[in-house]
Amino acid sequence: MSRVEFWQGNTACAEGALAAGCRFFGGYPITPSTEIAEHMARSLPKAGGVFVQMEDEIGGIASVIGASWAGKRAMTATSGPGFSLMMENIGFALMTETPCVIVNIQRGGPSTGQPTMAGQGDMLQCRYGSHGDISPIALVPASVEEMYSLTVHAFNLADIYRVPVFIMADEIIGHMRERIEVPDKVQLSERKPVIDPTHPFRAGCDLIPGFPTFGKGYAVHVTGLTHDDRGYPCTTNPEMHEKLVTRLFNKVESVRDEISLFETINTDSKVVFISYGAPARAVEQMLHDHPEAQIGHLRLKTVWPFGERCLSQFPNAEVFLFPELNLGQISREIERHTRIPVISIPKIGGNLHLPQELWEITERYL
């Protein structure tokens, strides 16, 4: 069963979090994500949860980490400048294997840039913004419905893999309004139980340790320092550091094809568009306007980790065309995984690619 709503993307994100069992939100208002915080402020107390507006984004992500260790599904939402402030604590969450969801409704940057205009300039920041070797998970909605469903999915991934998971939407998707069918119930995953209480960071063959929730009788030392399976710091042991960080990296990278979500159209095509987020809608409109043209489309829902199997869905591809609301960030990642030419179609300034613009570029390759 389901009900029909007409929601803004940011509202759908907040409602998805509530449906997923999120019971703590810690954050700070920032355009264009503020509606998420406003909705959670109204709705979380009614669901038995807690909303806290912190003094800044640093405090916001810190409170989310604490709430997660107390056993709650927890989330924050921000945009580019706030995302930058969160980076040190995001690194802490990665090192301590803290499940949480971080929503970034992207706008034009650098710095405070264009607060009310769309961008996708933070895509590499979520992958490489924290120092050290990391492998985060980042989902990219292209509709109001996906702002709901991918938020639910993000909480499940966070608990399964014990990692922060990013929702990397953009201002257009965050502020647009669409009809959405809201399910009465969503599927939820649970955190893995602790394997050995005396070694709470000991992982099994899946490289993922169980989660020792505070207040459940576990004696756990949680530190951002290099640590052993007990959680005790061990900062001058090269072998220990290599073992720990390699596991943190591989627990995500080893299953990147399973994590990767994408959709394909016209897989026999020679000319193929790759897109994510708002630009995908311009590509879909262009395909609708020119049904006679044999043009493929690969729409990424998961950008990190990148699952290269999605490219093999187009065995006849001779060129990949890639519109992004940045100067070509993920197109560079695609180049690492294919010998097929990748043509970046960048656009910054806040406006979306127009279908006619994309068609004029496509005609050069047909």
C-alpha positions in Angstrom: 0.0 0.0 0.0 1.1 3.6 -0.6 -0.2 7.1 -0.5 0.3 10.0 -3.0 2.0 13.2 -1.9 3.2 16.3 -3.7 6.5 17.0 -2.0 9.6 19.1 -2.3 12.8 17.1 -2.7 14.1 18.2 0.7 10.8 17.2 2.3 11.0 13.8 0.7 14.6 13.4 2.1 13.4 14.2 5.6 10.4 11.9 5.3 12.6 9.1 4.0 14.9 9.5 7.0 11.9 9.3 9.4 10.6 6.2 7.6 14.1 4.6 7.9 14.0 5.0 11.6 16.2 8.1 12.0 15.6 9.4 15.5 18.3 12.1 15.8 19.1 15.1 13.6 22.0 17.4 14.5 22.7 20.3 12.2 22.8 24.0 11.3 20.7 25.8 8.7 22.2 26.5 5.4 20.7 27.2 1.9 19.7 25.2 0.0 19.3 22.3 2.6 17.5 24.2 5.4 14.0 22.7 4.6 15.4 19.3 5.7 16.3 20.7 9.1 13.0 22.5 9.4 11.0 19.4 8.6 13.0 17.3 11.0 12.5 19.9 13.7 8.7 19.7 13.3 8.5 15.9 12.8 11.2 14.2 14.9 9.7 15.0 18.4 6.4 13.5 17.2 8.2 10.3 16.3 10.0 10.1 19.7 13.2 11.5 18.3 15.5 14.5 19.0 16.3 17.5 16.9 19.2 19.7 17.9 20.3 22.9 16.1 24.0 23.1 17.0 26.2 26.2 17.0 27.7 25.3 13.6 28.2 22.4 11.2 31.2 21.1 13.2 29.0 20.6 16.2 26.2 19.1 14.0 28.3 16.2 12.7 29.8 15.7 16.1 26.4 15.3 17.7 25.4 12.9 15.0 28.4 10.7 15.6 27.6 10.6 19.4 23.9 9.8 18.7 24.9 6.9 16.4 27.2 5.4 19.1 24.2 5.7 21.5 22.3 3.3 19.2 20.2 5.7 17.1 20.0 6.2 13.4 21.3 9.7 12.9 21.6 12.3 10.2 22.7 15.8 9.3 22.1 18.0 6.2 24.2 20.8 4.8 25.6 22.4 1.7 29.1 23.1 0.4 30.5 25.5 3.1 29.1 23.4 5.9 30.3 20.2 4.2 33.8 21.6 4.3 33.6 22.3 8.0 32.4 18.7 8.7 35.4 17.1 7.0 37.6 16.5 10.1 34.7 14.8 11.9 33.8 12.8 8.8 37.3 11.4 8.9 36.7 10.5 12.5 33.5 8.8 11.6 35.3 6.8 8.9 38.1 5.8 11.3 35.7 4.8 14.1 33.3 3.1 11.6 30.4 5.2 12.7 27.2 4.6 10.7 25.4 7.9 9.9 23.9 9.7 6.9 25.2 13.1 5.7 23.1 15.0 3.1 24.7 17.6 1.0 22.4 19.7 -1.2 25.0 21.1 -3.4 25.2 24.7 -4.6 27.7 26.7 -6.6 31.2 27.2 -5.0 34.0 27.7 -4.0 33.5 29.5 -0.7 29.9 30.8 -0.2 29.5 31.0 -4.0 25.9 30.8 -5.1 23.7 29.9 -2.1 20.5 29.7 -4.1 21.8 28.1 -7.3 22.6 24.5 -8.2 25.9 22.8 -8.6 27.6 19.4 -8.4 31.0 20.7 -7.4 31.4 18.7 -4.2 31.5 15.2 -5.8 35.2 14.8 -5.5 35.2 16.4 -2.0 33.0 13.6 -0.6 35.5 11.1 -2.0 38.8 12.8 -1.3 38.0 15.6 1.2 39.0 13.7 4.3 42.8 13.0 4.6 44.0 9.5 4.3 42.9 6.5 2.2 39.2 6.2 2.5 36.3 4.7 0.5 33.0 6.3 1.2 29.5 5.6 -0.2 27.7 8.4 -2.0 24.2 8.2 -3.5 22.9 10.7 -6.0 19.1 11.2 -6.4 17.6 12.5 -9.7 14.0 12.9 -8.5 11.9 13.7 -5.5 11.0 10.0 -5.3 14.7 9.1 -5.1 15.3 11.7 -2.4 12.9 9.5 -0.4 14.0 6.0 -1.5 17.8 6.7 -1.6 17.7 8.2 1.9 16.1 5.0 3.2 18.8 3.1 1.3 21.5 5.3 2.7 20.6 4.4 6.3 20.6 0.7 5.5 24.0 0.9 3.8 25.4 2.9 6.7 24.4 0.2 9.2 25.4 -2.7 7.0 28.9 -1.4 6.3 29.5 0.7 9.4 30.3 3.9 7.4 29.0 7.4 6.9 26.9 7.5 3.7 26.5 10.6 1.7 23.4 11.8 -0.2 24.9 14.1 -2.8 21.9 15.9 -4.2 21.8 19.3 -5.8 19.7 22.4 -5.4 17.5 21.6 -8.3 16.5 18.2 -7.0 16.3 19.5 -3.4 13.9 22.3 -4.2 11.8 20.9 -7.0 8.3 19.5 -6.3 6.9 16.3 -7.8 4.2 13.7 -7.2 5.5 10.8 -5.2 4.0 7.5 -4.1 5.0 7.0 -0.5 5.0 3.3 0.7 3.4 2.5 4.0 6.5 0.5 5.0 10.1 0.3 4.0 12.7 -2.4 4.4 15.2 -1.8 7.1 18.5 -3.4 7.9 20.0 -3.9 11.3 23.5 -3.4 12.7 25.7 -6.5 12.9 26.1 -7.7 16.5 29.5 -7.7 18.2 31.5 -10.8 17.5 33.8 -10.6 20.5 33.0 -8.1 23.3 36.7 -8.0 24.4 37.7 -7.1 20.8 34.8 -4.9 19.6 36.7 -3.8 16.4 37.4 -7.4 15.3 35.9 -8.1 11.9 34.9 -11.3 10.2 35.5 -12.4 6.7 33.2 -9.6 5.4 35.7 -7.1 7.0 32.9 -5.5 9.0 33.0 -5.6 12.9 29.8 -5.7 14.9 28.6 -2.5 16.6 29.0 -2.2 20.4 26.3 0.3 21.3 27.0 2.6 24.2 24.9 1.7 27.3 24.7 -2.0 26.4 27.4 -3.2 28.7 30.4 -2.9 26.3 33.7 -1.4 27.4 34.7 0.3 24.2 37.5 2.8 23.6 36.5 4.9 20.5 39.4 6.9 19.0 40.4 8.5 15.7 43.9 7.3 16.3 45.2 4.1 14.7 43.9 1.4 17.0 43.9 -2.4 17.5 40.8 -4.7 17.6 40.2 -3.7 21.2 40.0 0.0 20.2 43.3 0.9 22.0 45.6 3.4 20.2 48.6 2.0 18.5 50.0 4.9 16.4 53.6 3.9 15.9 53.1 0.4 14.5 53.2 0.5 10.6 51.8 -3.0 10.3 48.9 -2.2 12.6 48.1 1.0 10.6 48.3 -0.9 7.3 46.0 -3.7 8.5 43.4 -1.3 9.9 43.2 1.2 7.0 43.3 -1.5 4.4 40.4 -3.2 6.0 38.4 0.1 6.2 39.1 0.7 2.5 38.4 -2.8 1.3 35.2 -3.4 3.2 33.6 -1.0 0.7 35.8 -1.4 -2.3 35.6 -5.2 -2.3 31.8 -5.0 -2.8 31.6 -1.9 -5.0 29.8 -3.8 -7.8 27.1 -4.9 -5.3 26.8 -1.4 -3.9 26.6 0.3 -7.3 23.1 1.3 -8.4 22.4 2.6 -11.9 19.8 2.5 -14.7 20.4 2.0 -18.5 18.5 2.8 -21.7 19.4 1.7 -25.2 22.4 -0.5 -24.3 23.2 -1.3 -27.9 23.9 2.4 -28.7 27.2 3.7 -30.0 26.6 7.2 -28.5 26.0 7.0 -24.8 25.2 9.7 -22.2 26.4 9.3 -18.6 24.7 11.4 -16.0 23.7 11.7 -12.3 21.4 14.1 -10.4 19.7 17.0 -12.1 21.5 16.7 -15.5 19.9 13.2 -16.0 16.6 14.9 -16.4 17.8 17.0 -19.3 19.2 13.9 -20.9 15.9 12.0 -20.5 14.0 15.0 -22.0 16.3 15.0 -25.0 15.8 11.3 -25.5 12.0 11.9 -25.3 12.3 14.7 -27.9 14.3 12.5 -30.3 12.9 9.0 -30.1 14.2 8.2 -33.6 17.9 8.5 -32.5 19.6 5.5 -31.1 21.2 7.1 -28.0 22.1 5.3 -24.8 21.9 6.6 -21.3 23.7 5.4 -18.2 22.2 7.1 -15.1 24.3 6.7 -12.0 22.6 6.5 -8.6 25.8 5.5 -6.8 28.8 7.5 -7.6 31.1 6.3 -4.9 32.4 3.6 -4.9 32.3 3.6 -8.6 31.3 0.2 -10.0 32.9 -0.1 -13.4 30.5 -2.9 -14.4 28.0 -0.3 -15.4 30.2 0.7 -18.3 30.2 -2.9 -19.7 26.4 -2.6 -20.2 27.2 -0.7 -23.4 29.3 -3.1 -25.5 29.0 -1.1 -28.7 29.7 2.3 -27.2 32.1 4.5 -29.2 31.8 7.7 -27.2 30.5 8.7 -23.7 29.0 12.1 -23.3 28.9 13.4 -19.7 27.0 16.5 -18.7 27.8 17.7 -15.1 27.1 20.8 -13.1 30.8 21.2 -12.5 33.9 21.4 -14.7 34.1 17.7 -15.2 34.7 15.9 -11.9 33.2 12.5 -12.4 34.0 12.3 -16.1 37.6 12.1 -15.0 36.7 9.1 -12.9 35.1 7.4 -16.0 38.3 7.9 -18.0 40.1 5.8 -15.5 37.9 2.8 -16.3 37.5 2.9 -20.1 39.4 3.4 -23.3 36.3 4.8 -24.9 36.5 8.6 -25.3 34.7 10.5 -22.6 33.5 13.9 -23.6 32.8 16.2 -20.7 29.9 18.6 -21.0 30.5 21.0 -18.0 28.2 23.7 -16.9 28.5 26.0 -13.9 26.7 29.1 -12.8 23.5 27.5 -11.6 21.6 26.8 -14.8 20.7 23.2 -15.9 21.7 21.9 -19.3 18.9 22.4 -21.8 17.8 19.4 -23.9 18.4 21.3 -27.1 22.0 22.1 -26.0 22.6 18.4 -25.4 21.0 17.4 -28.8 23.3 19.9 -30.7 26.3 18.2 -29.1 24.9 14.7 -29.8 24.5 15.4 -33.5 28.3 15.8 -33.9 28.7 12.1 -32.9 25.8 10.4 -34.7 
